[in-house]
Amino acid sequence: MCIRDRYQRRVREDGGRQMAANRIVPENIKEYIPKTIAAEDIPPDFMALLSLILSIAGLTIKSKYCTLGALLACVSSIGKYKSSEADLKQLVCTVTFAIMGTVMMYMAPNR
């Protein structure tokens, strides 16, 4: 017995009363309007800040762990972005510093 047959049998048993109770009233339907968020109200992204700090530390003290931590924090920050809260300048800055720190770590000459 499939689901459709069970549903039709149930409707026949209660005489269609349940279907009448489940009808949607068009007057009660409201259009969804997403809230706009001002630039000042965007919550801070601490993983992006951590990525910037770790990549700058990795560039200055030549630490592989700092640059890899910056790369992981950058990926985590990108994964948590919402399209309504995305700040393109912050995203580009975070990604650029994380990649630059990683590239400079492995491409720079050894001293």
N, C-alpha and C positions, 0 to 999 in steps of 0.2 A: 504494500500500500504506500503510495507516494505522498508527499507533503500536500500536494494540491487536493488529492482525494480526501485527506483528513480535514483540511480546511473547509472544503465544500460540505462534508458531512456535519461538521460542527455548526456551519451556518444554517443548514437545514434543521438541525436539532433545536437551535434557539430561535428559529423563525426569522432570522435576519436582524434581530434586535441589537446584536453586538456590532454589526456593520454600521447601523444607523448611529450608534454612539461614537464610532471611530471616524466619522466624516470630518473633513477639515472645513472650517468656516473661513471663506476668503476674506472677510472683513477683519479677521484677527491676525492675518499674515502681515508682518512688518518687514520692510527691506533692511538688510544688514548694511550698516554704514561703519566701516572701520575707523577707529580713532586715529587722528593724526598726532604725531609726537613732535614737539618742538625740539630743536637741536640742544637746547639747554636742559631738557628733561630726560635725555638719553642716559640710562644708567652706565656707570663706568665699566669698562671691560678690563678686569684685572689680569687676565691671561695675556692680553695684548701688551699691557704695561710690563709684565714679567718677561715677555719675549723681548721687548726692547732693552730692558735692563740686562738680561742675560747675553744678548747679542753684543751689546757695547762692552760688557765685561769680557766676553770671549775675544773680542777684537783687541782689547787693550792688554789682557794678560795671557793671550794665546792659549786658552784652555779649551780642550775638545769637549769637555763635559758641559761647559757653559753654552757653547754653540749648539750642541745637540739638544740641550734643555730649551734653548731659545727656539729651535726648530719645532720641538714637540709642543711648546706653549703656543707657538704660532698656529700650528695645525688645530690645536684645541680651540683656540680663539676663533678661527675661521669656521669650525664646526658648530659653534654656538651662536653665530651671527643670525639675526632675524632680518629679513628683507626690509621691514619697516624701521629698524633701528640701525641699519648699516651706515657707517661713516666711511666713505671711500678713501679719504685721505689717511685715516688711521689704519685702514686695512692695507693700503699700499705701503705705508711706512713700516708697518710690522713685518710684512712679507719681505720687503726689500732688505731690512736689517738682518732678518733671520737668514736669508739666502746669502747675503754678503758676508756675514760672519762665518757661515759654513764654507763658502768658497775660499775666503781668505785664509781660513785655517788649513785647508788642504793644498792650496796653490801657492802660498807664500813660501819664500825660501827659508830654509832652516838656518838658525844662527849658531 
